[in-house]
């Protein structure tokens, strides 16, 4: 085992590499090169890229839990889930491709998984069945992941090609007709307002299960 190589150091370096190069360039070999060791030295800690992503997603979720502990939750299940969603998005946005690291990952810290007990308890106390409560947490998480992936991809693409999402260019490309498609495009907003509005639609759907 290489001296000074710990999981914490590996994860920190992985986030640095992710920010600089993006998800596709994040490999165990590239990470080993960054740390100045051979790839076998990292295999003591992470056997492959999936395990590396598991560790990274676990690290992010620990910070989500810590951030939520500082918020005055208890205003009701809806407000609590909204707070969870906003914190989750905020943490994903700290890193390039931050939401992509969560696809197919498994948390490596039992305490992170146990933290779900609180949420399941609050939701079942509010009237959700256990299955519906579990679905609600998953749906909010999936919404945030999908929203942030799209948000980050559009931002990176627009940075490389400022004209990529030009509405005038799109309207001209569509030609005559498609008036509703064009009008909807001009109504589109990005960022916090869009996130909160779409999150509200999701929460409305969950609330409907309690009626």
C-alpha positions in Angstrom: 0.0 0.0 0.0 1.4 3.4 -1.0 2.3 5.5 2.0 0.0 8.4 2.6 -2.7 7.2 0.3 -6.1 7.1 2.0 -9.7 7.0 0.8 -10.2 10.5 1.9 -7.2 11.7 -0.2 -8.3 9.6 -3.1 -11.8 11.1 -3.1 -10.5 14.7 -2.7 -8.3 14.2 -5.7 -11.1 12.5 -7.7 -13.3 15.6 -7.2 -10.4 17.8 -8.4 -10.0 15.7 -11.5 -13.7 15.7 -12.1 -13.8 19.5 -12.0 -10.9 19.8 -14.3 -11.6 17.1 -16.9 -15.2 15.9 -16.4 -16.8 12.6 -15.8 -15.4 10.8 -18.9 -11.8 11.5 -18.0 -12.3 10.3 -14.4 -10.6 6.9 -14.3 -8.6 5.0 -11.7 -5.5 5.3 -13.9 -5.8 9.0 -14.4 -6.4 9.4 -10.7 -3.3 7.4 -9.8 -1.2 9.5 -12.1 -2.6 12.6 -10.4 -1.6 11.2 -7.0 1.8 10.2 -8.3 1.4 6.5 -7.7 0.8 3.4 -9.8 -2.8 2.2 -10.3 -2.3 -0.9 -8.2 -1.7 1.3 -5.2 -5.3 2.6 -5.5 -6.8 -0.8 -5.9 -6.2 -1.3 -2.1 -8.9 1.3 -1.6 -11.1 1.3 -4.7 -11.2 -1.7 -7.0 -12.6 0.1 -10.1 -14.3 3.3 -11.2 -17.7 2.2 -9.9 -16.3 1.9 -6.4 -14.6 5.3 -6.8 -18.0 6.8 -7.7 -19.6 5.0 -4.7 -17.1 6.8 -2.4 -17.6 10.1 -4.1 -21.4 9.9 -3.9 -21.2 8.9 -0.3 -19.0 11.9 0.5 -21.5 14.2 -1.2 -24.4 12.6 0.7 -22.6 13.1 4.0 -22.4 16.8 3.3 -26.1 16.8 2.4 -27.0 15.2 5.7 -24.7 17.7 7.6 -26.3 20.7 5.7 -29.9 19.4 6.5 -29.0 19.2 10.2 -28.4 22.9 10.2 -31.8 23.6 8.7 -34.9 24.0 10.9 -36.9 21.1 9.5 -40.3 20.2 10.9 -42.6 22.6 8.9 -44.2 19.6 7.3 -43.2 16.8 5.0 -43.6 18.9 1.9 -41.3 21.7 3.1 -38.8 19.2 4.4 -38.6 17.4 1.1 -38.3 20.7 -0.7 -35.4 21.6 1.6 -33.8 18.2 0.9 -34.1 18.7 -2.9 -32.5 22.2 -2.7 -29.6 21.0 -0.6 -29.1 18.1 -2.9 -29.0 20.3 -6.0 -26.7 22.8 -4.3 -24.2 20.0 -3.5 -24.3 18.6 -7.0 -23.7 22.0 -8.5 -20.4 22.3 -6.6 -18.8 20.0 -9.1 -18.6 19.6 -12.8 -20.8 16.7 -13.7 -21.7 16.6 -10.0 -25.1 14.8 -10.6 -23.7 12.2 -13.0 -21.6 10.6 -10.3 -24.8 9.3 -8.6 -26.0 7.1 -11.4 -25.9 3.5 -10.3 -23.9 4.2 -7.2 -24.2 2.5 -3.8 -23.4 4.3 -0.6 -20.4 2.8 1.2 -21.2 4.3 4.7 -24.0 2.6 6.7 -24.6 5.8 8.6 -25.6 7.5 5.3 -28.1 4.8 4.6 -29.4 4.9 8.2 -30.2 8.6 7.7 -33.1 7.6 5.5 -34.8 6.2 8.6 -35.7 9.8 9.7 -37.3 10.6 6.3 -39.3 7.4 6.1 -40.5 8.1 9.7 -41.6 11.6 8.9 -43.4 10.6 5.7 -45.2 7.6 7.2 -46.2 9.8 10.1 -47.7 12.2 7.6 -49.9 9.5 6.1 -47.8 7.9 3.4 -47.5 4.1 3.3 -43.9 2.9 3.7 -43.7 2.0 0.0 -45.1 5.5 -1.0 -42.7 7.2 1.4 -39.7 5.3 -0.2 -41.0 6.2 -3.6 -41.3 9.9 -2.6 -37.6 10.0 -1.5 -36.5 8.3 -4.7 -38.6 10.5 -6.9 -37.2 13.7 -5.4 -33.7 12.4 -5.7 -34.2 11.3 -9.3 -35.8 14.7 -10.2 -32.8 16.6 -8.8 -30.3 14.3 -10.5 -32.0 14.7 -13.9 -32.5 18.4 -13.5 -28.9 19.1 -12.5 -27.5 16.8 -15.3 -29.5 18.8 -17.9 -28.6 22.1 -16.1 -24.9 21.4 -16.2 -24.8 19.9 -19.7 -26.6 23.0 -21.1 -24.2 25.3 -19.2 -21.1 23.5 -20.5 -22.4 23.3 -24.0 -23.4 27.0 -24.1 -19.9 27.9 -22.8 -18.3 26.0 -25.7 -20.8 27.4 -28.2 -22.7 30.5 -27.1 -25.1 30.3 -30.1 -26.1 26.7 -29.4 -29.3 27.6 -27.6 -30.2 30.8 -29.6 -34.0 31.1 -29.7 -33.8 33.2 -32.8 -31.7 30.6 -34.5 -34.0 27.8 -33.4 -37.1 29.7 -34.6 -35.5 30.2 -38.0 -34.5 26.5 -38.2 -38.1 25.4 -37.4 -39.5 27.6 -40.2 -43.2 28.2 -40.6 -45.6 26.7 -38.1 -44.8 25.1 -34.8 -46.0 28.3 -33.2 -46.6 26.6 -29.8 -43.2 25.0 -29.8 -41.6 28.4 -30.5 -43.7 30.2 -27.9 -42.9 27.5 -25.3 -39.2 28.0 -26.0 -39.4 31.7 -25.3 -41.2 31.0 -22.0 -38.4 28.7 -20.8 -36.4 29.9 -17.8 -33.4 28.2 -16.2 -32.0 28.0 -12.7 -33.8 28.4 -9.4 -37.2 29.5 -10.6 -37.5 26.6 -13.0 -36.2 24.2 -10.4 -38.7 25.4 -7.7 -41.6 25.3 -10.1 -41.0 21.8 -11.3 -40.3 20.6 -7.8 -43.6 22.0 -6.8 -45.4 20.0 -9.5 -43.7 16.8 -8.2 -44.7 17.6 -4.6 -48.3 18.3 -5.7 -48.3 14.8 -7.2 -47.1 13.3 -4.0 -49.6 15.3 -1.9 -52.4 13.9 -4.1 -51.7 10.5 -2.6 -52.9 11.7 0.8 -56.3 12.9 -0.3 
